[in-house]
Amino acid sequence: MATPAQARVDLAAVRSNVARLRELAGGTELLGAVKADAYGHGLLPTAQAVLQGGAAMLGTAVISEALALRDGGVTAPILTWLITPDEPLDEALTRDIELSASDVRLLDEIAEAARRTGRTAKTHLEADTGMSRGGAPATDWPGLLDRAMKLQAEGAIEITGIWSHFACADIPGHPSIRRQLEAYESALKLAEQAGAAGSHVIRHISNSAAIVTLPEARYDMVRAGIGMYGLSPIPELGDFGLRQAMTLVARAALVKRVAEGSGVSYGHLHVCDRETTVAVVPLGYADGVLRHATDRAEVLAGGRRRRVTGRVCMDQFMIDMGDDKLSAGDEVVLFGPGDQGEPTAQEWADTLGTITHEIVTRIGSRVPRVHEQRSTE
């Protein structure tokens, strides 16, 4: 380990997690969401592992991510769904990227790009079934279908998907789940009546949480995100046989004795109640270690768990080793799968009042992702 810190990514775990999610989905085709640098795991190597694990399609939030996959040699189908005006739609179409549309304006932009390039745009229509985020609301859905059908008749677009997204699938029994399924069924019925829901059109609404709890929502494809990285979509129900893929480690930069009564870090929020050994760990909030991990989160160092001591700084934080031994260069594990007693990402999330998505995606760019092929058994 030649760098101060590393995010080690077990690609074997990613492959295994994808296979496990497909099993939980009853073999339904799976789209692997690799947006946000594959949830912080490193886009291209992780996407390749997702495909090796059995995903039929990849999903990105923005076009630039999809283009990066194509630049990296990925030929599998890719769907991109968060598109603002004046993006490189021409390049997206010429590189066979499927696009999502929620309104007529974007549909028309996609059609214009199709005319310029001579490529029929494979297009997924998104219905807002109750999340009030992306998607056409029920009042606009008929108009979106009508415009899409006209553009499809022209040959500018091909409707290849009809989809939506759950707001509360990670809260089993939440009343919105049933309402959203009913709204999605209504949207599908209108699409069928309009002729926009042929046998080749992929219906998809399930995220990772729905995969493990809502078999009635599988339809033609499920979309896996956080579960592929081995992080439970519903932690209170267990890990569903998934294995955490990322381990975040750093080498101690400095180890020294400090006197009783010494204040540690900014604001002296922590004052040593005895002479002790303090170790400096070269990761800080610029690297994704949340500032409010101060005196709360734990790491593994010198064979035992240690609490973050004093205020987390931009580039570093401290731990109190007591009288235990640690040397500069020794490894400190912030989180991992828990095999050696280290905290997991879920523990960090629970301690800091957030979700594992934030823990892994916040890790900064100066922390190299090191991709490994460890056994998941």
C-alpha positions in Angstrom: 0.0 0.0 0.0 1.9 3.0 -1.3 -0.8 5.6 -0.8 -2.0 7.1 2.5 -5.4 5.5 2.0 -7.3 3.1 -0.2 -10.8 2.0 -0.9 -10.4 -1.7 -1.7 -13.3 -3.1 -3.8 -13.9 -6.8 -3.8 -15.2 -7.4 -7.4 -15.9 -11.1 -6.6 -18.3 -9.8 -3.9 -20.0 -7.5 -6.5 -20.5 -10.5 -8.9 -21.8 -12.6 -6.2 -24.2 -9.9 -5.0 -25.6 -9.4 -8.5 -26.2 -13.2 -8.8 -27.8 -13.2 -5.4 -30.2 -10.3 -6.3 -31.2 -12.1 -9.5 -32.0 -15.2 -7.4 -34.0 -13.1 -5.0 -35.8 -11.6 -8.0 -36.8 -15.1 -9.2 -34.5 -14.8 -12.2 -36.0 -11.6 -13.6 -33.6 -9.6 -15.8 -31.6 -7.1 -13.8 -30.4 -3.6 -14.5 -27.3 -2.7 -12.5 -27.2 1.0 -11.4 -23.6 2.1 -11.6 -24.3 5.9 -11.3 -22.1 8.1 -9.1 -18.9 6.2 -10.0 -20.6 2.9 -9.2 -21.7 4.2 -5.8 -18.1 5.2 -5.2 -16.7 1.8 -6.1 -15.0 2.8 -9.4 -17.1 3.0 -12.5 -15.6 0.8 -15.2 -14.1 -2.2 -13.2 -17.3 -2.4 -11.1 -19.6 -2.2 -14.1 -17.7 -5.0 -15.7 -18.1 -7.1 -12.6 -21.9 -6.3 -12.5 -22.2 -7.6 -16.0 -20.2 -10.7 -15.2 -22.5 -11.3 -12.3 -25.5 -11.5 -14.7 -26.9 -8.0 -15.2 -28.5 -7.6 -18.6 -28.3 -3.8 -18.6 -26.5 -1.0 -16.9 -28.0 2.3 -15.6 -26.5 5.7 -15.1 -27.9 8.9 -13.8 -26.3 11.2 -16.4 -25.1 10.9 -20.0 -21.4 11.5 -19.2 -21.4 8.4 -17.1 -22.8 6.3 -19.9 -20.3 7.7 -22.4 -17.4 6.9 -20.0 -18.7 3.3 -20.0 -18.7 3.2 -23.8 -15.2 4.8 -23.8 -14.1 1.9 -21.5 -15.3 -0.7 -24.0 -18.7 -1.6 -22.4 -21.0 -2.8 -25.2 -24.0 -3.9 -23.0 -27.2 -1.9 -23.1 -27.1 1.3 -21.0 -30.1 3.4 -19.8 -29.6 7.0 -18.7 -32.4 8.9 -16.9 -31.4 12.3 -15.7 -31.2 14.6 -18.7 -31.1 18.4 -18.7 -31.5 20.6 -21.7 -28.7 20.9 -24.3 -26.9 17.7 -23.3 -24.9 15.6 -25.9 -27.9 13.7 -27.1 -26.4 13.1 -30.6 -23.4 11.4 -29.1 -25.6 9.4 -26.8 -27.7 8.1 -29.7 -24.7 7.3 -32.0 -23.2 5.3 -29.1 -26.4 3.3 -28.5 -27.4 4.7 -25.2 -31.1 4.4 -24.2 -32.6 7.6 -22.8 -35.5 8.2 -20.4 -38.1 10.9 -20.9 -40.6 12.4 -18.5 -42.0 15.2 -20.6 -42.8 16.2 -24.1 -40.0 18.8 -24.2 -37.4 16.2 -23.7 -39.1 13.8 -26.1 -38.9 16.4 -28.8 -35.2 17.1 -28.1 -34.5 13.4 -28.3 -36.4 13.2 -31.6 -34.4 16.2 -33.0 -31.2 14.4 -32.1 -32.6 11.2 -33.8 -33.3 13.2 -37.0 -29.8 14.8 -37.0 -28.0 11.5 -36.5 -30.3 9.2 -38.5 -30.5 6.9 -35.4 -33.8 5.8 -33.8 -33.7 6.8 -30.2 -34.5 3.9 -27.8 -36.6 5.6 -25.2 -38.0 4.7 -21.8 -41.0 6.7 -20.7 -41.1 7.4 -16.9 -44.3 7.7 -15.0 -44.5 9.6 -11.7 -46.5 7.2 -9.6 -46.2 9.1 -6.3 -42.5 10.0 -5.7 -42.9 13.5 -7.1 -39.4 13.4 -8.5 -38.8 12.2 -12.0 -41.6 11.0 -14.3 -44.7 12.4 -15.9 -47.6 12.9 -13.4 -50.9 11.2 -14.1 -52.3 14.4 -15.6 -49.5 14.6 -18.2 -49.1 10.9 -18.9 -51.7 10.6 -21.7 -50.0 13.6 -23.5 -46.6 12.0 -23.1 -47.9 8.8 -24.6 -49.6 10.5 -27.5 -46.4 12.4 -28.4 -44.3 9.3 -28.0 -46.5 7.3 -30.3 -46.4 10.0 -33.0 -42.6 10.2 -32.8 -42.4 6.4 -32.9 -44.6 6.3 -36.0 -42.2 8.8 -37.6 -39.3 6.5 -36.7 -37.6 9.1 -34.5 -37.9 7.1 -31.3 -38.7 3.5 -30.3 -40.4 3.1 -27.0 -38.3 0.4 -25.3 -39.4 0.8 -21.6 -42.1 2.1 -19.3 -40.9 2.7 -15.8 -41.3 4.3 -12.4 -39.5 4.4 -9.0 -40.6 3.6 -5.5 -40.4 6.2 -2.8 -40.7 4.0 0.3 -39.9 0.4 -0.8 -37.3 0.3 2.0 -40.2 0.8 4.6 -42.1 -2.5 4.3 -45.8 -2.0 4.6 -45.8 1.8 3.9 -49.1 2.7 2.4 -47.5 4.5 -0.5 -46.1 1.2 -1.9 -49.6 -0.1 -2.8 -50.7 3.2 -4.1 -47.6 3.4 -6.4 -48.2 -0.1 -7.7 -51.8 0.8 -8.5 -50.7 4.0 -10.2 -48.1 2.1 -12.2 -50.7 -0.4 -13.3 -52.9 2.5 -14.4 -50.0 4.0 -16.4 -49.4 0.6 -18.0 -53.0 0.3 -19.0 -53.1 3.7 -20.6 -49.9 2.8 -22.5 -51.4 -0.4 -23.7 -54.5 1.4 -24.9 -52.3 3.9 -26.7 -50.3 1.1 -28.3 -47.1 2.0 -26.5 -46.7 -1.2 -24.4 -45.8 -3.9 -26.9 -44.2 -7.2 -25.9 -40.7 -5.8 -26.5 -41.3 -2.9 -24.1 -39.6 -3.4 -20.7 -41.7 -2.7 -17.6 -39.6 -1.9 -14.5 -40.2 -0.3 -11.2 -38.4 -2.3 -8.5 -35.2 -1.0 -6.8 -33.1 -3.1 -4.4 -35.6 -2.8 -1.6 -38.5 -3.9 -3.8 -36.4 -6.8 -5.1 -36.2 -8.4 -1.7 -39.8 -7.6 -0.5 -42.2 -7.1 -3.4 -42.3 -10.1 -5.8 -45.4 -8.7 -7.4 -43.4 -5.7 -8.6 -40.8 -7.6 -10.7 -42.5 -7.2 -14.1 -39.9 -7.6 -16.9 -36.8 -6.2 -15.2 -35.6 -5.1 -11.7 -33.1 -2.3 -11.0 -30.4 -3.1 -8.4 -28.4 -0.3 -6.8 -27.1 -0.5 -3.2 -27.6 -4.2 -2.9 -25.0 -4.9 -5.6 -22.4 -3.4 -3.4 -23.3 -5.7 -0.6 -25.1 -3.1 1.5 -28.6 -4.1 2.7 -31.5 -2.1 1.2 -33.5 -2.8 4.4 -30.9 -3.2 7.2 -33.5 -4.1 9.8 -34.4 -7.2 7.9 -30.8 -8.5 7.6 -28.2 -8.7 4.9 -30.2 -11.0 2.4 -27.0 -13.0 1.8 -25.1 -10.0 0.4 -21.5 -9.2 1.1 -20.1 -5.7 1.5 -17.6 -5.1 -1.3 -15.7 -2.0 -0.1 -13.1 -1.8 2.6 -11.7 1.7 3.5 -8.2 1.7 5.0 -5.5 4.2 5.7 -2.0 4.1 7.1 -1.2 5.9 10.3 0.8 9.0 9.4 2.1 9.8 12.9 2.0 8.2 16.3 3.0 10.1 19.5 2.6 10.3 23.2 0.6 13.3 24.6 0.3 14.5 28.1 -2.7 14.3 30.4 -4.9 17.3 29.9 -3.9 17.7 26.2 -6.7 18.9 23.9 -7.0 17.0 20.6 -7.8 18.7 17.3 -9.8 21.9 16.6 -11.9 23.3 19.5 -10.4 20.9 22.0 -13.6 19.0 22.0 -11.6 16.0 23.4 -9.3 16.4 26.3 -7.1 13.5 27.3 -7.8 12.3 30.8 -4.4 10.6 31.1 -1.1 10.4 29.3 -1.9 8.5 26.1 -0.8 7.6 22.6 -2.5 9.5 19.7 -2.4 8.3 16.1 -3.0 10.6 13.1 -5.0 8.9 10.3 -4.7 10.7 6.9 -8.4 10.9 5.9 -10.7 13.7 6.6 -14.0 15.3 5.5 -12.4 16.2 2.1 -12.2 12.4 1.6 -15.7 11.7 2.8 -15.2 11.1 6.5 -18.1 13.0 7.8 -17.2 15.8 10.2 -19.8 14.6 12.7 -17.9 11.3 13.0 -16.1 13.3 15.7 -16.0 11.3 19.0 -18.6 8.9 17.5 -17.5 6.6 14.7 -15.1 3.7 15.3 -12.2 2.2 13.4 -10.0 -0.9 13.8 -6.4 -0.2 14.8 -3.9 -2.3 16.6 -6.3 -5.3 16.8 -9.0 -3.3 18.6 -11.7 -0.8 17.8 -10.9 2.8 18.6 -13.2 5.8 18.5 -12.5 8.8 16.4 -10.9 11.3 18.9 -11.5 15.0 18.6 -12.8 17.0 15.6 -12.4 15.4 12.2 -10.3 17.7 10.1 -10.2 18.3 6.3 -7.4 15.8 5.7 -7.0 13.8 8.9 -8.5 12.5 12.1 -7.1 11.2 15.3 -7.6 8.1 17.4 -6.6 7.4 21.0 -4.6 4.3 21.3 -4.1 4.4 25.1 -1.0 2.4 25.9 -1.4 0.0 23.0 1.2 -0.2 20.2 0.8 1.3 16.8 3.5 2.6 14.4 3.5 5.1 11.6 2.6 3.1 8.5 0.4 0.6 10.3 -3.0 0.0 8.8 -6.2 1.5 10.2 -9.5 0.1 8.9 -12.4 2.5 8.9 -15.0 0.0 7.6 -15.2 -3.3 5.7 -17.3 -6.5 5.7 -16.6 -7.1 9.3 -14.4 -10.2 8.9 -11.7 -9.0 11.2 -13.9 -7.2 13.7 -13.8 -3.9 11.9 -16.9 -1.7 11.7 -19.1 -2.1 8.6 -20.5 0.7 6.4 -23.9 0.0 8.0 -22.4 0.7 11.5 -20.9 3.9 10.3 -24.3 4.9 8.7 -26.2 4.0 11.9 -23.7 5.9 14.1 -23.9 9.0 12.0 -27.6 9.0 11.3 -27.4 8.5 7.6 -27.6 5.6 5.0 -24.8 3.5 3.6 -25.3 5.1 0.2 -23.9 8.3 1.6 -21.0 6.6 3.4 -19.6 5.0 0.2 -20.4 7.6 -2.4 -18.8 10.5 -0.4 -15.3 9.0 -0.5 -13.3 11.5 -2.4 -11.3 11.2 -5.6 -7.9 11.4 -4.0 -8.6 8.0 -2.3 -7.7 5.4 -5.0 -10.0 2.6 -5.7 -8.1 -0.7 -5.6 -10.0 -3.5 -7.3 -9.4 -7.0 -6.0 -10.7 -10.5 -6.7 -11.1 -11.8 -3.1 -13.2 -14.9 -2.3 -16.6 -14.2 -1.0 -16.9 -17.4 0.8 
